[in-house]
């Protein structure tokens, strides 16, 4: 059984190495460099350095969907975990691969956050939140968990600094509640303006 696990691990590492080489060749051929991805890899290099503890330990950075380590290897982060933990793009993470082959993730270096409010849209078949003139991708698991629908107001978490592609859903205000609140606010404002400074006939 352990031999099979070792073989599987070797195959995974070989596949990841091949993907890394393919990505490097693609960048060389196209001249296109993903500066955002490079920034995450650089951050991963700064936080890496743990020794193996009861299994293999890898440290890296959350890219909005996966964990990227200092060697540009990518590890899939379960969407439900990322959604419930409210991981933000750029967060430092630790992955422990146990001797039984289990993947255990832990957030170890969260980046400073800011909160923005936007509207849930669908673009190119993906859910995004339009906020501040930019569309941020969000995890489908988060949209499903909050039962969000197109047009709902969504509060998302973003790093305080830097340009990112992903937002992290923190809360959802359903469209009908947002519209009701807006109507109530307009009605209240209208009543107040009618009451201010107007003379009313005596009855």
C-alpha positions, 0 to 999 in steps of 0.5 A: 500500500505504501509503495503505491502511495509513493508511486502516486506521489512521484507521478503527481510530482512528475506531472506538476514538474511537466506543467511547470516546464510547459508554462515556462515554455509557453511564456518564452514563446508568447512573451506573456508574463503573468505578473500577478502569478509571479507576485504570488510565487515571490511571496511564497518564496518568502514564507517557505522554510518549514521542515517535514512534520508527520508528513510532507509540509509545503508552504505557499500562497493562495491564488484565489483558487489554488495554492502556489509554492515557491517553486511555482507548483500548484496544489488544489485547495478544496473550494468549500474550505476556501469559501468557509475559511474566507481565504483571500488571494495572497494569503500564506498557507501551509499544506501537510501531505500526510503519510496516508496521502491526505491533504491538510491545509492551514492558513498561516499568513493572512494578508491585510484585507479591505471590504468592498460592495459590488453586484453579482454578475455572470461573465464568460460563464463565470460568476463575478462581482462587479465592484469599483469598475472591476469584475472580480472572480468568485468561487462557485462554492461561495455563490452556492453556499450563500444562495446568491443570484445575479443582481444581488449585492455582494460584500467581498474581501480583497487584499489592501494592496495590489491588483488581484483577480479574485474576491472572497465572498463575505456576505450577500444582500439579496436583490429584493431586500436591497431594492426594498431598502432603497425604496424605503430610503427614497420614501423617507427622504421624500416625506422629510423634504415635504415636512421641512419648511412647508406651511400647512393649512389649518384644519 
